[in-house]
Amino acid sequence: MNLYPELMRMKKRVVIGSYSFGDPDRIQGNSEVFFQHQKALVKKVTAQSEGDWHYAPEINICAFLDEKFPESAPHFIYAYYARSFTVSLLSKLYLKFIDEHSIDAFVIIDGGSDSLMRGNEAGLGDPLEDAVSVATVALLPGIKLKILLTIGLGCDRFNTVSDASSFRAIAELTRDGGFMGCFSIEPDSFSDQFLQEASELQLKESLFLWPLMAIFWAFDPVAVARRSLTIQWIQDSETVADMQKSFFHNRASIKVLPVEHLPAVAGDTHTTTPPEPSTTTIYKYTHTVLLVALLLLGVTLGHLVHKIKLQV
């Protein structure tokens, strides 16, 4: 939740979209339908909505924002299920967002780094959902600022993504002019305190943590889309089934890189069979920003930057 207070301080209007694995159909009460097309459903969620016991973080986030920013309450978040969308369908939704809220900046947020994968790596995490989101924002017309922000670098190693693949992606995007910079949260800063209050996360299991998880990496979605084989394969698909079929067909026709361990594992010959994938600048003239969480895991929505460079 670190970017939100900074944007409020800068007098920006912020619209939050939760592009996640939660089912908005299970959110009831005060939750109007904003968009619906076949299985794709988008609901406008508030603190007064009634959520699914299994997964509905949007309600708690709205309640937290209402408490911290009462002058702009009631807050709302658009909730939609990532696996219901193709590029063409998500484009229709985002164009409706733009028309409804006069949006001129998009910040899409990935918890992890699988959104940076090209498509020929051994492990891809959740490639289709990320590819749809990145491709959609890359193709949107008339947007003054587009940013893909990845957070928690390294957490996707538990979702088959190699850190070596992530660093290669960063290096190649930097070479191609698609890396926009990185930043981190300062300990004991206002944003750090804001995040901790929003999270209240209890760690009940041992987790892999390293310093790079505190760094936020910003990329140009257009450059990420241009580099991505996955996006080339799926961006013209009309249905989710067609998209999945095209992805697996094309991936089967290329040479997939071997599994790469970082740090290297003793005796590793890079011959392991690859796993199958599962289906810093805010401009002064941007008035309404849409934050879209690619993977809203609990309250990871908005784990963003403390220091924002305002370009004049």
N, C-alpha and C positions, 0 to 999 in steps of 0.2 A: 504493500500500500504506500510506497514511498513517493511515487510520482504525483499522486493525487493532491497532497497538501501543497506541493510546490506549484502545481497548476492552479490551484485555488488562490494561492498568494499572487500569482501572475494574472488573476482575473480571467482565466480561461473557462469556458464551458466544457464540461467533460461528460461524455456518454460512454458507459461501460457495457461491453458485450462479453458474455461468458460462453465462448465456443468450446464446449467441454463434453465429457462423457456422461453427464447427468441427463435425465429424461424430463424435459419441461412439462410433459403431459401429466406428470405426477405432482406438479406444483399447482395447488388450488387456491381458493380464497381470492384475495385481491391480486389477481394476476391476469390481466387482459391479454388476449391473443393479438399480437402485433403483425404476424406474418404466418401464413400456412399454405403449403403446396405439397399435396400428397402426404408423405411421411415427415416432411420437414415442418417443424412447428417452432415458433419463436414466441415466448411470453415475456411480458413486461412485469418484472418481479419487484416487490417492495418489502419492507420490513413486516407488513401486515399479511403477506402471503403465507400460505400453509404448505410446508415442504415435505418432501419424501424423507422418511427417517434415515434412509440409506445414504442419500447424497443431495444436498440442496444448499450449498454454501452461500449462494447469492442472497438469501434472506438474511443471514447473519451479517454479511458485509453491509447490506443496506441499513440494518439496525445500528451497526457500528458507525457508519457515516452520518446517520441521523443524529447520533449522540455527539460526534465530534464537530459536525458542521450543521448545527440546528438552523442557521440562517438560510441554508439552501435545501432543507428537508421539505417534503419527504424525497429521499433518493430512490432511484430505481436502477435495475440492471436487466438487460435483455439476456434471457437464457435460451440456448439452442444446442441441440445435440449434433456434435461434429460429424458423425458418421451418416447423417441424413442428407448431406450436401455434396453437390458437384460444383465445379467452378461457375458454370452458368447460373445455377440456382443461388449460390452464395452471392454472386454479383447482383442478382435481382434484389436480394435482401439488403445488401450494402448500399445500393442505389436508393432504396427506400429510406434507409438511415440518413443518407445524405440529404434527401429531399425533406425529411421530417425535421432534421436538426441543423441543417446548413453546415454540415461537417466539411472542414477543409484540411484536416490532418488525421492520419491513421497511425496508431502504434499497435502493432500486433506482438503478442508476448508469448514466448515459448519457454515452458519450464523444462530445461534441458537443452540439447543441441541437435535433436534429430531433424529439425526443420532445415538444417544446413546440409544434410546429406544429399549427395548427387544422385544416388540410385544404384551405383555399382559397388557400393561398400558391402562387406559381408553381413553386417547388421544394420538395420535401418530404423529400429524403433517402431513408431507409428507413422509410416511415410505418407499415406494417402491423405489423412486429415490435415497434416501440415502443408502438404503440397497444394491442396485445395485453397487453404487460407492464404498462403504466400502468393500463389498465382492470381487469386482474385484481387488482392490489394495491388499487386504489380500492374494489373490491367486497368484499374479504375481510372477514368478520365477526370481531369479537373481538380485533382488533389494536390495541394501545395507542398505537403510534407508527408512522406511515407517512411516508417521505420520498422524493421523487425528487430525486436529486443530479445536476446536469449539470456536466461538466468539459470544459475545452478549447474554450470558446466561440470560434467562428470556424473551427474545423477542418472543419465541415460545408459551408463554402462550396465545397469540392471535391466535395461530394455534392449540389449544386444548391440548398442552403439559403442564403438571403440573410441577412446580418447584420441588415439592416433588419427582416426577419421575426422574428428572434430577439429583438431589442430590443422590438418591438411586443408579442410574447408576454409578455416579462418585465413590461412596463408594464401590460398588461391583467390579468395574474395578480396583480400588486401591487394594482391597483385593486380586484380582487375578493377580496382577502384570502388569495390562494394562495401568495404569496411568503413564505418562511420565513427569509430572510436569506442572506448570503454571507460568505465568508471565504477566506483564502489561506494558502499555506505560507510560513513565514518562512525566508529563506535561512540555511543552516548550522544549522538546527534538527535535532533528533533525527529528526523525521519526514522532513525533506528528505534527510538522510543515508540513512535507511531506504529511501526511494523510489529514490535513486540506486543503492544496492546491489542493489535488486530489479530495476532496469531494465537497466543497463549497455547503454544504447541507442547504437548507432553511426549517425550521420546521414550517409548516403552521397549524398543528394540535397538540393537547396535546398528549404527548407520555408518556408511562411508562418507567422510567429510574431508575436504581439503580447501586450501585458501582460494583456489580459483572459483569456488562456488559463490564467493562474495563479490565477484566481479560481474558487471553487466556489459554485454557485448552488443553493439548496435550495428545493423547492416542495412543496406539498401535492398528492399524486397525485389526490385527490378533486377539487380545484379544476381541475387540468389536464384530467382526464377530463370534467368538466362543460363545459369550454370547447371540447373537441375535437369537430369534426364527424366526423372519421375514426372515433373510438370509437363515436359514435352509429350509424354506418353498418355497423360490423363486429362489434359486441359480441355479437349474437345468432346469428351464423353458426355452423353446426355443423361445417363442414369448411373447410380452408384454401382450397379451390377456391371455395366459396361466399363466403368472406370476400373474396377477390380480386375476384370478380365483383361483389359488392355495392359494394365500394370504387370501382371504376372506373365502374360505372353511376351511382352517386350523384355522384361528382366531375364527371362529364360533364354533369350537370343543373344545376350551379351556376356562378356567375360567378367565374372564377379571377382573382386579382389579377395585375397585370402584373409583370414582372421588375423588382426594385428593387435598385439597386446602392448600396452604402455602403462607402466614399465614392462619391458620384455620379460617373459616367463622363461626360466632356465630350461633349455632343451627345446624351446619353441621353434619349429621349422616352418611355421606359417602354412601348414597343410590341413588345418582343421576344416571340416566341412562347414561352410557358411550356414548360419541359421536362417530359416525362412522368416521374412518380416511379417508382422501383423498388419491384418487388413488395417549525436547527443546534443541533438540540437533541436530546440523548440523555437520556431520562427515567430517573430513579433506579429506577423499578419495572419497567423492561424488562430482563429477565434473559438472553434469548437473541435475538440480532439476526441476521436473514438479509440478507446483502449479495448483491444480484443485479446482475451486470454486463449491461446491455442489449447493449452491443457490446464484447466483450472483445478489444481489438486488441493482440495481443502480450501485454505485461504491464501494460496500462492498468487492469486490475482493481484497484480499491481506491485509485486516485489520488485521495485524499480529504483530509479536513480535518485540520490539525494542532491547531488550537485547538477544543476541544469545550466548549460551555457546558452544564453539568450542571444541569438544572432541579430544584429541590427541591420 
